[in-house]
């Protein structure tokens, strides 16, 4: 099985995955496909997260949307991605989640683990 992960994750030692196998996406189309899978995964995690973890999960979702929108200039779905991102932000506001806190967490996570721009795929069983 394969899963899109943040680009720096393979460089961070993890006791459960000492020999992490990764690859990079083959092309931009595959990258967008993996980003869409990641978006769905992160939205599920956001919906299932306890209140204290909502900001953390929302930051991941915005990072996925940022990368998806940057990479999809050629894709006719780009406007849909932008509108989905706006709806997600509005959903966060309706839940009284601070956009400032979400963006701050997004920046922290990107500095620590980078983003999804390189298309790093984790290959696992």
Residue pairs with C-beta under 8 A, 6 or more apart in sequence:
1 123
1 124
1 125
2 34
2 121
2 122
2 123
2 124
3 34
3 37
3 38
3 41
3 121
3 122
3 124
4 34
4 35
4 37
4 38
4 116
4 119
4 120
4 121
4 122
5 22
5 120
5 121
5 122
6 109
6 113
6 114
6 115
6 116
6 120
7 113
7 114
7 115
7 116
7 117
7 118
7 120
8 112
8 113
8 114
9 20
9 113
9 120
9 122
10 20
10 22
10 120
10 122
12 113
14 20
17 124
20 122
21 122
21 123
21 124
22 120
22 121
22 122
22 123
23 120
23 121
23 123
24 118
24 119
24 120
24 121
25 31
25 34
25 119
25 121
28 71
28 74
30 119
31 71
31 119
32 68
32 71
32 72
32 75
34 119
34 121
35 64
35 67
35 68
35 71
35 116
36 68
38 64
38 116
39 61
39 64
39 65
39 68
42 57
42 60
42 61
42 64
43 61
43 88
45 57
45 60
46 54
46 57
46 58
46 60
46 61
49 56
49 57
54 92
54 95
54 97
55 97
55 98
55 101
55 102
55 105
56 105
58 88
58 92
58 97
58 102
58 105
59 102
59 103
59 105
59 106
59 108
59 109
60 106
60 109
61 88
62 85
62 88
62 89
62 102
62 103
62 106
63 106
63 109
63 110
63 115
63 116
64 116
65 81
65 84
65 85
65 88
66 115
67 115
67 116
67 117
68 81
69 78
69 81
69 82
69 85
70 117
71 117
72 78
72 81
75 81
89 99
92 99
92 102
93 99
